[in-house]
C-alpha cells in the first residue's frame, strides 16, 4: 500500500518544487509547461513518458501545440504520495 | 485561408471515419483510443505526433495511462476543415 502524505508533508514537498500547485482539493498537483513549438513540447513529453514508465507512475496530461498541462496524483492512495513529488522533480529536471 | 466545411460536408466526412464524433457544437471532432498499456498508448502518440507535425496540423489530446482522448479542430477557420478529417484518417491508420 502506498502511503498518502498529509497536508504538512505535501506543503513541504511542494515548496521544494518549481511552479507546481495543488489541484482537486489538494489531492493532486499540476503544472503547465510551455515550449517553443509542438516538436519541443512533444520531445519533452517523450522524455517524461520514459521516466514515468520507469517509475511505474504515470501522469494525466493534456497537450495542445506548445503547451503541456500535467497532473500528478496517486490513485492507489486517493491523494498525493511521495511518488508524485519524485516524478514532478524528474519532470522538472528534463 | 483555410475553408470551413459546412455541416453536410462534415457529416459526409465523419461517416467515412470510424468512431469519431462531433464535439464543441460541431466545431470539432473527438475520439478516445484505448491501448493495452501506457507504453502502447504513448507509442501511438509518438507516431501520431510525427504525422501531425508533418501535416502542420496538431491535435488537442489528453492521455492517462492507456487512454488517449483526441480532439481535432481548425483554429484558423473556427471550426472543422478538410485538415481535421485528413488527420483523423491518418491517426486511425497508425
N, CA and C atoms of all chains as a GROMACS GRO file, in nm:
protein
  564
    1UNK      N    1   0.085  -0.120   0.000
    1UNK     CA    2   0.000   0.000   0.000
    1UNK      C    3   0.088   0.125   0.000
    2UNK      N    4   0.052   0.217  -0.086
    2UNK     CA    5   0.128   0.342  -0.094
    2UNK      C    6   0.073   0.441   0.008
    3UNK      N    7   0.163   0.503   0.081
    3UNK     CA    8   0.119   0.594   0.188
    3UNK      C    9   0.079   0.731   0.135
    4UNK      N   10  -0.040   0.775   0.173
    4UNK     CA   11  -0.085   0.909   0.139
    4UNK      C   12  -0.017   1.010   0.230
    5UNK      N   13   0.037   1.116   0.173
    5UNK     CA   14   0.103   1.218   0.254
    5UNK      C   15  -0.001   1.310   0.316
    6UNK      N   16   0.025   1.356   0.436
    6UNK     CA   17  -0.066   1.454   0.496
    6UNK      C   18  -0.032   1.593   0.443
    7UNK      N   19  -0.116   1.689   0.476
    7UNK     CA   20  -0.102   1.821   0.417
    7UNK      C   21   0.032   1.888   0.450
    8UNK      N   22   0.080   1.868   0.569
    8UNK     CA   23   0.208   1.927   0.608
    8UNK      C   24   0.322   1.871   0.524
    9UNK      N   25   0.318   1.740   0.505
    9UNK     CA   26   0.421   1.675   0.422
    9UNK      C   27   0.412   1.724   0.277
   10UNK      N   28   0.288   1.738   0.227
   10UNK     CA   29   0.268   1.786   0.090
   10UNK      C   30   0.317   1.930   0.075
   11UNK      N   31   0.283   2.014   0.171
   11UNK     CA   32   0.326   2.154   0.166
   11UNK      C   33   0.477   2.163   0.157
   12UNK      N   34   0.542   2.082   0.237
   12UNK     CA   35   0.688   2.082   0.240
   12UNK      C   36   0.745   2.035   0.107
   13UNK      N   37   0.687   1.927   0.053
   13UNK     CA   38   0.734   1.872  -0.074
   13UNK      C   39   0.707   1.968  -0.189
   14UNK      N   40   0.593   2.036  -0.182
   14UNK     CA   41   0.556   2.129  -0.289
   14UNK      C   42   0.651   2.249  -0.293
   15UNK      N   43   0.691   2.292  -0.176
   15UNK     CA   44   0.782   2.408  -0.169
   15UNK      C   45   0.917   2.378  -0.232
   16UNK      N   46   0.951   2.250  -0.235
   16UNK     CA   47   1.080   2.212  -0.294
   16UNK      C   48   1.073   2.205  -0.446
   17UNK      N   49   0.952   2.218  -0.501
   17UNK     CA   50   0.934   2.213  -0.647
   17UNK      C   51   0.918   2.354  -0.703
   18UNK      N   52   0.924   2.363  -0.837
   18UNK     CA   53   0.913   2.494  -0.901
   18UNK      C   54   0.789   2.500  -0.991
   19UNK      N   55   0.691   2.581  -0.950
   19UNK     CA   56   0.578   2.607  -1.040
   19UNK      C   57   0.462   2.510  -1.030
   20UNK      N   58   0.471   2.414  -0.941
   20UNK     CA   59   0.361   2.318  -0.922
   20UNK      C   60   0.263   2.374  -0.820
   21UNK      N   61   0.134   2.348  -0.842
   21UNK     CA   62   0.031   2.392  -0.748
   21UNK      C   63  -0.064   2.276  -0.719
   22UNK      N   64  -0.139   2.289  -0.612
   22UNK     CA   65  -0.240   2.187  -0.582
   22UNK      C   66  -0.357   2.196  -0.679
   23UNK      N   67  -0.421   2.082  -0.705
   23UNK     CA   68  -0.549   2.080  -0.774
   23UNK      C   69  -0.633   1.971  -0.710
   24UNK      N   70  -0.759   1.962  -0.752
   24UNK     CA   71  -0.850   1.861  -0.697
   24UNK      C   72  -0.852   1.860  -0.544
   25UNK      N   73  -0.875   1.976  -0.488
   25UNK     CA   74  -0.884   1.989  -0.342
   25UNK      C   75  -0.761   1.936  -0.270
   26UNK      N   76  -0.647   1.951  -0.333
   26UNK     CA   77  -0.523   1.911  -0.268
   26UNK      C   78  -0.487   1.764  -0.287
   27UNK      N   79  -0.567   1.693  -0.367
   27UNK     CA   80  -0.538   1.552  -0.390
   27UNK      C   81  -0.451   1.529  -0.513
   28UNK      N   82  -0.410   1.636  -0.578
   28UNK     CA   83  -0.323   1.626  -0.695
   28UNK      C   84  -0.236   1.751  -0.704
   29UNK      N   85  -0.131   1.742  -0.782
   29UNK     CA   86  -0.052   1.862  -0.813
   29UNK      C   87  -0.048   1.878  -0.964
   30UNK      N   88  -0.037   2.003  -1.007
   30UNK     CA   89  -0.044   2.030  -1.150
   30UNK      C   90   0.056   2.138  -1.191
   31UNK      N   91   0.098   2.132  -1.315
   31UNK     CA   92   0.189   2.234  -1.369
   31UNK      C   93   0.169   2.243  -1.519
   32UNK      N   94   0.179   2.364  -1.572
   32UNK     CA   95   0.174   2.383  -1.718
   32UNK      C   96   0.315   2.415  -1.767
   33UNK      N   97   0.361   2.336  -1.862
   33UNK     CA   98   0.490   2.360  -1.926
   33UNK      C   99   0.465   2.424  -2.063
   34UNK      N  100   0.544   2.525  -2.097
   34UNK     CA  101   0.533   2.586  -2.230
   34UNK      C  102   0.666   2.573  -2.304
   35UNK      N  103   0.655   2.546  -2.432
   35UNK     CA  104   0.775   2.524  -2.514
   35UNK      C  105   0.771   2.614  -2.638
   36UNK      N  106   0.877   2.609  -2.715
   36UNK     CA  107   0.883   2.695  -2.833
   36UNK      C  108   0.798   2.644  -2.948
   37UNK      N  109   0.769   2.516  -2.947
   37UNK     CA  110   0.698   2.456  -3.061
   37UNK      C  111   0.635   2.324  -3.018
   38UNK      N  112   0.555   2.269  -3.106
   38UNK     CA  113   0.498   2.137  -3.082
   38UNK      C  114   0.608   2.032  -3.074
   39UNK      N  115   0.706   2.044  -3.160
   39UNK     CA  116   0.815   1.946  -3.162
   39UNK      C  117   0.889   1.946  -3.027
   40UNK      N  118   0.913   2.065  -2.974
   40UNK     CA  119   0.980   2.075  -2.844
   40UNK      C  120   0.890   2.020  -2.732
   41UNK      N  121   0.762   2.052  -2.740
   41UNK     CA  122   0.668   2.004  -2.638
   41UNK      C  123   0.660   1.852  -2.640
   42UNK      N  124   0.647   1.795  -2.758
   42UNK     CA  125   0.634   1.650  -2.764
   42UNK      C  126   0.766   1.581  -2.734
   43UNK      N  127   0.875   1.647  -2.766
   43UNK     CA  128   1.006   1.594  -2.729
   43UNK      C  129   1.018   1.581  -2.577
   44UNK      N  130   0.972   1.687  -2.509
   44UNK     CA  131   0.973   1.682  -2.362
   44UNK      C  132   0.882   1.569  -2.312
   45UNK      N  133   0.765   1.557  -2.372
   45UNK     CA  134   0.671   1.452  -2.331
   45UNK      C  135   0.732   1.313  -2.351
   46UNK      N  136   0.808   1.297  -2.456
   46UNK     CA  137   0.870   1.166  -2.482
   46UNK      C  138   0.969   1.130  -2.372
   47UNK      N  139   1.048   1.227  -2.332
   47UNK     CA  140   1.141   1.204  -2.220
   47UNK      C  141   1.063   1.174  -2.093
   48UNK      N  142   0.960   1.253  -2.068
   48UNK     CA  143   0.880   1.237  -1.947
   48UNK      C  144   0.810   1.101  -1.945
   49UNK      N  145   0.764   1.057  -2.062
   49UNK     CA  146   0.695   0.928  -2.071
   49UNK      C  147   0.786   0.813  -2.031
   50UNK      N  148   0.911   0.822  -2.073
   50UNK     CA  149   1.007   0.717  -2.040
   50UNK      C  150   1.035   0.715  -1.890
   51UNK      N  151   1.052   0.834  -1.832
   51UNK     CA  152   1.076   0.842  -1.688
   51UNK      C  153   0.955   0.794  -1.609
   52UNK      N  154   0.836   0.826  -1.659
   52UNK     CA  155   0.712   0.784  -1.591
   52UNK      C  156   0.700   0.631  -1.592
   53UNK      N  157   0.724   0.573  -1.709
   53UNK     CA  158   0.714   0.427  -1.721
   53UNK      C  159   0.818   0.359  -1.632
   54UNK      N  160   0.937   0.417  -1.630
   54UNK     CA  161   1.046   0.364  -1.547
   54UNK      C  162   1.008   0.367  -1.399
   55UNK      N  163   0.938   0.473  -1.359
   55UNK     CA  164   0.895   0.489  -1.220
   55UNK      C  165   0.765   0.413  -1.192
   56UNK      N  166   0.707   0.355  -1.296
   56UNK     CA  167   0.576   0.290  -1.285
   56UNK      C  168   0.473   0.384  -1.221
   57UNK      N  169   0.480   0.508  -1.262
   57UNK     CA  170   0.386   0.610  -1.211
   57UNK      C  171   0.359   0.705  -1.327
   58UNK      N  172   0.231   0.720  -1.362
   58UNK     CA  173   0.201   0.788  -1.489
   58UNK      C  174   0.122   0.916  -1.470
   59UNK      N  175   0.151   1.014  -1.552
   59UNK     CA  176   0.081   1.142  -1.540
   59UNK      C  177  -0.055   1.139  -1.610
   60UNK      N  178  -0.140   1.234  -1.574
   60UNK     CA  179  -0.254   1.270  -1.657
   60UNK      C  180  -0.210   1.397  -1.726
   61UNK      N  181  -0.208   1.398  -1.857
   61UNK     CA  182  -0.157   1.519  -1.922
   61UNK      C  183  -0.231   1.551  -2.050
   62UNK      N  184  -0.234   1.682  -2.075
   62UNK     CA  185  -0.305   1.737  -2.190
   62UNK      C  186  -0.205   1.820  -2.270
   63UNK      N  187  -0.204   1.802  -2.399
   63UNK     CA  188  -0.115   1.880  -2.486
   63UNK      C  189  -0.194   1.947  -2.596
   64UNK      N  190  -0.169   2.074  -2.615
   64UNK     CA  191  -0.213   2.142  -2.736
   64UNK      C  192  -0.097   2.229  -2.783
   65UNK      N  193  -0.055   2.202  -2.903
   65UNK     CA  194   0.060   2.269  -2.966
   65UNK      C  195   0.183   2.274  -2.873
   66UNK      N  196   0.218   2.394  -2.821
   66UNK     CA  197   0.342   2.405  -2.744
   66UNK      C  198   0.321   2.398  -2.593
   67UNK      N  199   0.198   2.361  -2.553
   67UNK     CA  200   0.164   2.361  -2.410
   67UNK      C  201   0.136   2.219  -2.360
   68UNK      N  202   0.185   2.189  -2.242
   68UNK     CA  203   0.156   2.060  -2.179
   68UNK      C  204   0.110   2.085  -2.035
   69UNK      N  205  -0.014   2.046  -2.006
   69UNK     CA  206  -0.067   2.054  -1.870
   69UNK      C  207  -0.051   1.917  -1.806
   70UNK      N  208   0.022   1.913  -1.695
   70UNK     CA  209   0.049   1.784  -1.630
   70UNK      C  210  -0.017   1.780  -1.492
   71UNK      N  211  -0.085   1.670  -1.463
   71UNK     CA  212  -0.142   1.649  -1.331
   71UNK      C  213  -0.089   1.517  -1.275
   72UNK      N  214  -0.046   1.522  -1.150
   72UNK     CA  215   0.004   1.402  -1.084
   72UNK      C  216  -0.078   1.374  -0.959
   73UNK      N  217  -0.116   1.249  -0.944
   73UNK     CA  218  -0.188   1.205  -0.825
   73UNK      C  219  -0.163   1.055  -0.811
   74UNK      N  220  -0.192   1.001  -0.696
   74UNK     CA  221  -0.170   0.857  -0.676
   74UNK      C  222  -0.305   0.790  -0.648
   75UNK      N  223  -0.356   0.720  -0.748
   75UNK     CA  224  -0.488   0.658  -0.734
   75UNK      C  225  -0.491   0.555  -0.622
   76UNK      N  226  -0.379   0.487  -0.604
   76UNK     CA  227  -0.375   0.380  -0.503
   76UNK      C  228  -0.395   0.431  -0.360
   77UNK      N  229  -0.374   0.560  -0.338
   77UNK     CA  230  -0.394   0.614  -0.203
   77UNK      C  231  -0.495   0.729  -0.204
   78UNK      N  232  -0.560   0.747  -0.320
   78UNK     CA  233  -0.661   0.855  -0.331
   78UNK      C  234  -0.607   0.991  -0.290
   79UNK      N  235  -0.488   1.020  -0.331
   79UNK     CA  236  -0.432   1.151  -0.296
   79UNK      C  237  -0.287   1.159  -0.342
   80UNK      N  238  -0.210   1.237  -0.271
   80UNK     CA  239  -0.070   1.257  -0.308
   80UNK      C  240   0.023   1.168  -0.227
   81UNK      N  241   0.120   1.109  -0.296
   81UNK     CA  242   0.220   1.028  -0.229
   81UNK      C  243   0.359   1.080  -0.268
   82UNK      N  244   0.460   1.023  -0.208
   82UNK     CA  245   0.597   1.062  -0.240
   82UNK      C  246   0.627   1.040  -0.388
   83UNK      N  247   0.556   0.944  -0.449
   83UNK     CA  248   0.578   0.917  -0.591
   83UNK      C  249   0.548   1.038  -0.679
   84UNK      N  250   0.445   1.112  -0.642
   84UNK     CA  251   0.407   1.228  -0.723
   84UNK      C  252   0.515   1.335  -0.720
   85UNK      N  253   0.566   1.360  -0.602
   85UNK     CA  254   0.668   1.465  -0.588
   85UNK      C  255   0.801   1.421  -0.650
   86UNK      N  256   0.830   1.292  -0.640
   86UNK     CA  257   0.953   1.241  -0.702
   86UNK      C  258   0.945   1.253  -0.854
   87UNK      N  259   0.827   1.220  -0.911
   87UNK     CA  260   0.813   1.228  -1.057
   87UNK      C  261   0.812   1.374  -1.103
   88UNK      N  262   0.747   1.461  -1.026
   88UNK     CA  263   0.744   1.604  -1.059
   88UNK      C  264   0.888   1.658  -1.067
   89UNK      N  265   0.968   1.616  -0.971
   89UNK     CA  266   1.108   1.661  -0.968
   89UNK      C  267   1.184   1.614  -1.093
   90UNK      N  268   1.156   1.489  -1.132
   90UNK     CA  269   1.222   1.434  -1.252
   90UNK      C  270   1.174   1.507  -1.377
   91UNK      N  271   1.045   1.539  -1.382
   91UNK     CA  272   0.991   1.612  -1.498
   91UNK      C  273   1.058   1.750  -1.509
   92UNK      N  274   1.074   1.815  -1.396
   92UNK     CA  275   1.137   1.947  -1.398
   92UNK      C  276   1.283   1.943  -1.440
   93UNK      N  277   1.345   1.829  -1.415
   93UNK     CA  278   1.489   1.817  -1.444
   93UNK      C  279   1.518   1.784  -1.590
   94UNK      N  280   1.416   1.748  -1.665
   94UNK     CA  281   1.438   1.711  -1.806
   94UNK      C  282   1.496   1.828  -1.884
   95UNK      N  283  -0.620   3.123  -4.655
   95UNK     CA  284  -0.729   3.098  -4.558
   95UNK      C  285  -0.781   2.955  -4.576
   96UNK      N  286  -0.797   2.889  -4.464
   96UNK     CA  287  -0.847   2.752  -4.469
   96UNK      C  288  -1.000   2.754  -4.470
   97UNK      N  289  -1.058   2.675  -4.558
   97UNK     CA  290  -1.203   2.677  -4.572
   97UNK      C  291  -1.273   2.593  -4.465
   98UNK      N  292  -1.369   2.653  -4.400
   98UNK     CA  293  -1.451   2.581  -4.302
   98UNK      C  294  -1.555   2.498  -4.377
   99UNK      N  295  -1.567   2.373  -4.339
   99UNK     CA  296  -1.665   2.286  -4.405
   99UNK      C  297  -1.804   2.311  -4.348
  100UNK      N  298  -1.905   2.301  -4.432
  100UNK     CA  299  -2.041   2.314  -4.380
  100UNK      C  300  -2.086   2.180  -4.321
  101UNK      N  301  -2.200   2.181  -4.258
  101UNK     CA  302  -2.243   2.063  -4.182
  101UNK      C  303  -2.260   1.940  -4.273
  102UNK      N  304  -2.311   1.961  -4.392
  102UNK     CA  305  -2.330   1.848  -4.485
  102UNK      C  306  -2.196   1.785  -4.523
  103UNK      N  307  -2.100   1.870  -4.549
  103UNK     CA  308  -1.966   1.820  -4.582
  103UNK      C  309  -1.905   1.746  -4.462
  104UNK      N  310  -1.925   1.801  -4.342
  104UNK     CA  311  -1.872   1.738  -4.222
  104UNK      C  312  -1.940   1.603  -4.197
  105UNK      N  313  -2.070   1.598  -4.212
  105UNK     CA  314  -2.145   1.473  -4.192
  105UNK      C  315  -2.091   1.364  -4.283
  106UNK      N  316  -2.069   1.403  -4.407
  106UNK     CA  317  -2.019   1.307  -4.506
  106UNK      C  318  -1.878   1.259  -4.469
  107UNK      N  319  -1.793   1.354  -4.430
  107UNK     CA  320  -1.654   1.319  -4.394
  107UNK      C  321  -1.651   1.235  -4.266
  108UNK      N  322  -1.740   1.265  -4.173
  108UNK     CA  323  -1.743   1.192  -4.046
  108UNK      C  324  -1.786   1.047  -4.068
  109UNK      N  325  -1.879   1.028  -4.159
  109UNK     CA  326  -1.928   0.892  -4.188
  109UNK      C  327  -1.819   0.802  -4.244
  110UNK      N  328  -1.720   0.866  -4.307
  110UNK     CA  329  -1.610   0.788  -4.366
  110UNK      C  330  -1.506   0.748  -4.260
  111UNK      N  331  -1.522   0.802  -4.138
  111UNK     CA  332  -1.428   0.770  -4.030
  111UNK      C  333  -1.489   0.666  -3.936
  112UNK      N  334  -1.404   0.613  -3.847
  112UNK     CA  335  -1.451   0.511  -3.753
  112UNK      C  336  -1.440   0.559  -3.609
  113UNK      N  337  -1.555   0.580  -3.545
  113UNK     CA  338  -1.553   0.608  -3.402
  113UNK      C  339  -1.536   0.753  -3.363
  114UNK      N  340  -1.529   0.842  -3.459
  114UNK     CA  341  -1.518   0.985  -3.429
  114UNK      C  342  -1.657   1.045  -3.415
  115UNK      N  343  -1.670   1.140  -3.322
  115UNK     CA  344  -1.799   1.209  -3.304
  115UNK      C  345  -1.775   1.360  -3.296
  116UNK      N  346  -1.880   1.435  -3.315
  116UNK     CA  347  -1.869   1.580  -3.302
  116UNK      C  348  -1.853   1.620  -3.155
  117UNK      N  349  -1.782   1.730  -3.134
  117UNK     CA  350  -1.780   1.793  -3.002
  117UNK      C  351  -1.780   1.944  -3.025
  118UNK      N  352  -1.791   2.018  -2.917
  118UNK     CA  353  -1.792   2.165  -2.924
  118UNK      C  354  -1.894   2.217  -3.026
  119UNK      N  355  -2.017   2.173  -3.012
  119UNK     CA  356  -2.125   2.218  -3.100
  119UNK      C  357  -2.094   2.196  -3.248
  120UNK      N  358  -2.023   2.089  -3.277
  120UNK     CA  359  -1.995   2.057  -3.417
  120UNK      C  360  -1.874   2.126  -3.474
  121UNK      N  361  -1.802   2.202  -3.390
  121UNK     CA  362  -1.682   2.271  -3.439
  121UNK      C  363  -1.555   2.188  -3.422
  122UNK      N  364  -1.570   2.067  -3.370
  122UNK     CA  365  -1.454   1.980  -3.351
  122UNK      C  366  -1.501   1.834  -3.362
  123UNK      N  367  -1.406   1.745  -3.382
  123UNK     CA  368  -1.435   1.602  -3.376
  123UNK      C  369  -1.344   1.539  -3.270
  124UNK      N  370  -1.394   1.433  -3.210
  124UNK     CA  371  -1.319   1.374  -3.100
  124UNK      C  372  -1.328   1.222  -3.103
  125UNK      N  373  -1.226   1.158  -3.050
  125UNK     CA  374  -1.225   1.012  -3.041
  125UNK      C  375  -1.138   0.970  -2.924
  126UNK      N  376  -1.179   0.863  -2.856
  126UNK     CA  377  -1.097   0.807  -2.749
  126UNK      C  378  -1.036   0.676  -2.798
  127UNK      N  379  -0.905   0.669  -2.790
  127UNK     CA  380  -0.833   0.547  -2.824
  127UNK      C  381  -0.792   0.476  -2.694
  128UNK      N  382  -0.808   0.345  -2.692
  128UNK     CA  383  -0.763   0.268  -2.575
  128UNK      C  384  -0.658   0.165  -2.618
  129UNK      N  385  -0.559   0.147  -2.534
  129UNK     CA  386  -0.448   0.057  -2.565
  129UNK      C  387  -0.427  -0.040  -2.449
  130UNK      N  388  -0.334  -0.133  -2.470
  130UNK     CA  389  -0.310  -0.234  -2.366
  130UNK      C  390  -0.230  -0.181  -2.248
  131UNK      N  391  -0.156  -0.073  -2.272
  131UNK     CA  392  -0.067  -0.022  -2.167
  131UNK      C  393  -0.031   0.122  -2.196
  132UNK      N  394   0.035   0.185  -2.101
  132UNK     CA  395   0.086   0.320  -2.122
  132UNK      C  396   0.188   0.322  -2.235
  133UNK      N  397   0.273   0.221  -2.238
  133UNK     CA  398   0.376   0.215  -2.342
  133UNK      C  399   0.314   0.210  -2.481
  134UNK      N  400   0.208   0.131  -2.494
  134UNK     CA  401   0.139   0.122  -2.623
  134UNK      C  402   0.069   0.254  -2.657
  135UNK      N  403   0.008   0.315  -2.556
  135UNK     CA  404  -0.062   0.443  -2.578
  135UNK      C  405   0.037   0.550  -2.621
  136UNK      N  406   0.149   0.559  -2.550
  136UNK     CA  407   0.244   0.664  -2.584
  136UNK      C  408   0.316   0.634  -2.715
  137UNK      N  409   0.333   0.507  -2.745
  137UNK     CA  410   0.390   0.470  -2.874
  137UNK      C  411   0.302   0.519  -2.988
  138UNK      N  412   0.171   0.501  -2.970
  138UNK     CA  413   0.076   0.551  -3.070
  138UNK      C  414   0.084   0.703  -3.079
  139UNK      N  415   0.092   0.768  -2.965
  139UNK     CA  416   0.100   0.916  -2.965
  139UNK      C  417   0.227   0.963  -3.037
  140UNK      N  418   0.334   0.890  -3.022
  140UNK     CA  419   0.459   0.929  -3.088
  140UNK      C  420   0.445   0.925  -3.239
  141UNK      N  421   0.381   0.819  -3.288
  141UNK     CA  422   0.355   0.810  -3.432
  141UNK      C  423   0.263   0.923  -3.476
  142UNK      N  424   0.157   0.944  -3.399
  142UNK     CA  425   0.059   1.047  -3.432
  142UNK      C  426   0.123   1.186  -3.432
  143UNK      N  427   0.213   1.209  -3.336
  143UNK     CA  428   0.279   1.340  -3.326
  143UNK      C  429   0.361   1.370  -3.451
  144UNK      N  430   0.428   1.268  -3.502
  144UNK     CA  431   0.509   1.287  -3.622
  144UNK      C  432   0.420   1.319  -3.742
  145UNK      N  433   0.310   1.245  -3.755
  145UNK     CA  434   0.216   1.271  -3.865
  145UNK      C  435   0.153   1.410  -3.853
  146UNK      N  436   0.123   1.450  -3.730
  146UNK     CA  437   0.062   1.581  -3.707
  146UNK      C  438   0.160   1.692  -3.748
  147UNK      N  439   0.283   1.679  -3.704
  147UNK     CA  440   0.384   1.781  -3.736
  147UNK      C  441   0.406   1.787  -3.887
  148UNK      N  442   0.408   1.670  -3.949
  148UNK     CA  443   0.427   1.663  -4.094
  148UNK      C  444   0.313   1.734  -4.168
  149UNK      N  445   0.193   1.720  -4.114
  149UNK     CA  446   0.075   1.782  -4.175
  149UNK      C  447   0.059   1.928  -4.131
  150UNK      N  448   0.147   1.972  -4.041
  150UNK     CA  449   0.136   2.106  -3.981
  150UNK      C  450  -0.005   2.131  -3.926
  151UNK      N  451  -0.056   2.029  -3.862
  151UNK     CA  452  -0.190   2.037  -3.802
  151UNK      C  453  -0.186   1.952  -3.675
  152UNK      N  454  -0.218   2.015  -3.562
  152UNK     CA  455  -0.189   1.949  -3.434
  152UNK      C  456  -0.314   1.919  -3.353
  153UNK      N  457  -0.315   1.807  -3.286
  153UNK     CA  458  -0.432   1.770  -3.206
  153UNK      C  459  -0.431   1.838  -3.070
  154UNK      N  460  -0.547   1.840  -3.007
  154UNK     CA  461  -0.555   1.865  -2.864
  154UNK      C  462  -0.580   1.728  -2.806
  155UNK      N  463  -0.493   1.684  -2.719
  155UNK     CA  464  -0.510   1.547  -2.668
  155UNK      C  465  -0.474   1.533  -2.523
  156UNK      N  466  -0.543   1.436  -2.462
  156UNK     CA  467  -0.528   1.408  -2.321
  156UNK      C  468  -0.495   1.261  -2.306
  157UNK      N  469  -0.397   1.232  -2.225
  157UNK     CA  470  -0.359   1.092  -2.201
  157UNK      C  471  -0.358   1.063  -2.052
  158UNK      N  472  -0.418   0.953  -2.015
  158UNK     CA  473  -0.399   0.897  -1.882
  158UNK      C  474  -0.384   0.746  -1.898
  159UNK      N  475  -0.271   0.697  -1.855
  159UNK     CA  476  -0.233   0.557  -1.867
  159UNK      C  477  -0.254   0.501  -2.010
  160UNK      N  478  -0.354   0.415  -2.028
  160UNK     CA  479  -0.370   0.350  -2.160
  160UNK      C  480  -0.472   0.418  -2.249
  161UNK      N  481  -0.520   0.536  -2.209
  161UNK     CA  482  -0.626   0.605  -2.281
  161UNK      C  483  -0.576   0.736  -2.341
  162UNK      N  484  -0.617   0.762  -2.464
  162UNK     CA  485  -0.584   0.889  -2.529
  162UNK      C  486  -0.712   0.949  -2.587
  163UNK      N  487  -0.751   1.066  -2.537
  163UNK     CA  488  -0.865   1.140  -2.591
  163UNK      C  489  -0.812   1.244  -2.690
  164UNK      N  490  -0.856   1.235  -2.814
  164UNK     CA  491  -0.806   1.325  -2.918
  164UNK      C  492  -0.917   1.416  -2.968
  165UNK      N  493  -0.889   1.544  -2.977
  165UNK     CA  494  -0.983   1.640  -3.036
  165UNK      C  495  -0.914   1.712  -3.151
  166UNK      N  496  -0.985   1.720  -3.262
  166UNK     CA  497  -0.932   1.792  -3.378
  166UNK      C  498  -1.026   1.905  -3.417
  167UNK      N  499  -0.968   2.019  -3.442
  167UNK     CA  500  -1.043   2.135  -3.489
  167UNK      C  501  -0.943   2.224  -3.562
  168UNK      N  502  -0.995   2.318  -3.640
  168UNK     CA  503  -0.906   2.408  -3.714
  168UNK      C  504  -0.928   2.551  -3.666
  169UNK      N  505  -0.833   2.600  -3.585
  169UNK     CA  506  -0.849   2.733  -3.526
  169UNK      C  507  -0.856   2.842  -3.633
  170UNK      N  508  -0.785   2.821  -3.743
  170UNK     CA  509  -0.780   2.924  -3.848
  170UNK      C  510  -0.916   2.948  -3.914
  171UNK      N  511  -1.006   2.853  -3.902
  171UNK     CA  512  -1.139   2.875  -3.962
  171UNK      C  513  -1.249   2.862  -3.856
  172UNK      N  514  -1.209   2.855  -3.730
  172UNK     CA  515  -1.307   2.846  -3.620
  172UNK      C  516  -1.405   2.731  -3.639
  173UNK      N  517  -1.354   2.618  -3.682
  173UNK     CA  518  -1.443   2.503  -3.699
  173UNK      C  519  -1.368   2.388  -3.762
  174UNK      N  520  -1.439   2.308  -3.837
  174UNK     CA  521  -1.378   2.190  -3.899
  174UNK      C  522  -1.341   2.216  -4.045
  175UNK      N  523  -1.222   2.171  -4.082
  175UNK     CA  524  -1.177   2.180  -4.220
  175UNK      C  525  -1.137   2.041  -4.268
  176UNK      N  526  -1.103   2.033  -4.395
  176UNK     CA  527  -1.059   1.906  -4.452
  176UNK      C  528  -0.936   1.852  -4.379
  177UNK      N  529  -0.857   1.944  -4.321
  177UNK     CA  530  -0.736   1.904  -4.248
  177UNK      C  531  -0.769   1.812  -4.130
  178UNK      N  532  -0.878   1.842  -4.062
  178UNK     CA  533  -0.916   1.761  -3.945
  178UNK      C  534  -0.949   1.619  -3.985
  179UNK      N  535  -1.026   1.606  -4.091
  179UNK     CA  536  -1.067   1.472  -4.132
  179UNK      C  537  -0.950   1.394  -4.193
  180UNK      N  538  -0.862   1.466  -4.262
  180UNK     CA  539  -0.743   1.400  -4.318
  180UNK      C  540  -0.653   1.348  -4.206
  181UNK      N  541  -0.637   1.428  -4.101
  181UNK     CA  542  -0.551   1.385  -3.990
  181UNK      C  543  -0.617   1.272  -3.910
  182UNK      N  544  -0.746   1.281  -3.892
  182UNK     CA  545  -0.819   1.175  -3.822
  182UNK      C  546  -0.799   1.042  -3.894
  183UNK      N  547  -0.806   1.047  -4.025
  183UNK     CA  548  -0.788   0.925  -4.106
  183UNK      C  549  -0.648   0.868  -4.086
  184UNK      N  550  -0.550   0.958  -4.084
  184UNK     CA  551  -0.411   0.914  -4.063
  184UNK      C  552  -0.393   0.855  -3.923
  185UNK      N  553  -0.456   0.916  -3.824
  185UNK     CA  554  -0.446   0.865  -3.687
  185UNK      C  555  -0.507   0.725  -3.679
  186UNK      N  556  -0.619   0.705  -3.746
  186UNK     CA  557  -0.683   0.573  -3.743
  186UNK      C  558  -0.598   0.466  -3.813
  187UNK      N  559  -0.519   0.511  -3.908
  187UNK     CA  560  -0.441   0.416  -3.988
  187UNK      C  561  -0.312   0.371  -3.919
  188UNK      N  562  -0.275   0.439  -3.812
  188UNK     CA  563  -0.149   0.403  -3.744
  188UNK      C  564  -0.153   0.261  -3.691
   0.00000   0.00000   0.00000
